[in-house]
């Protein structure tokens, strides 16, 4: 819980984006723990490259989008 007058964390802000969809039953969020981190994608980016520059090229081949 936040202290009155403090700014929400980035986790709070991202959850606020989905709160209405969860309330409507449109989406269901599954619980996530630190133990689940090994299932998350991890990208190794060389030091001389900007990680954001790699995303558009990676997304071009993604049929889900």
C-alpha positions in Angstrom: 0.0 0.0 0.0 1.2 3.5 -0.9 1.6 6.3 1.5 -0.9 9.1 1.0 0.5 11.6 -1.5 3.2 9.3 -2.9 3.5 8.5 -6.6 2.3 5.0 -7.7 5.0 2.6 -8.7 5.4 1.4 -12.3 3.8 -1.9 -11.3 0.8 0.0 -9.9 0.5 2.0 -13.1 0.6 -1.1 -15.4 -2.0 -2.8 -13.3 -4.3 0.2 -13.5 -4.2 -0.2 -17.3 -5.7 -3.7 -17.1 -8.0 -3.3 -14.1 -11.1 -2.6 -16.1 -10.5 -5.5 -18.4 -10.0 -7.8 -15.4 -13.2 -6.5 -13.8 -15.2 -7.1 -17.0 -13.7 -10.7 -17.2 -12.2 -9.9 -20.6 -8.8 -11.0 -19.5 -7.5 -13.0 -16.6 -4.1 -12.3 -15.1 -2.3 -15.3 -13.6 -0.2 -14.8 -10.5 3.5 -14.2 -11.2 6.3 -14.9 -8.8 10.1 -14.6 -8.8 10.3 -18.4 -9.5 8.6 -17.8 -12.8 11.4 -15.5 -14.1 13.1 -18.4 -15.9 10.1 -18.7 -18.3 10.3 -15.0 -19.3 12.2 -14.1 -22.5 15.7 -12.9 -22.0 17.6 -11.1 -24.8 21.3 -10.7 -24.9 22.2 -7.4 -26.5 25.8 -6.4 -27.4 26.9 -3.3 -25.5 27.3 -1.3 -28.8 23.6 -1.7 -29.7 20.5 -0.1 -28.5 18.0 -2.7 -27.2 15.1 -0.7 -28.5 16.5 -0.8 -32.0 16.3 -4.6 -32.0 12.6 -4.8 -31.2 11.1 -3.7 -34.5 13.1 -6.2 -36.4 12.1 -9.0 -34.0 8.4 -8.0 -34.2 8.4 -8.1 -38.0 8.5 -11.9 -38.0 5.9 -12.3 -35.3 2.6 -13.5 -36.8 0.7 -12.7 -33.6 0.8 -8.9 -34.2 
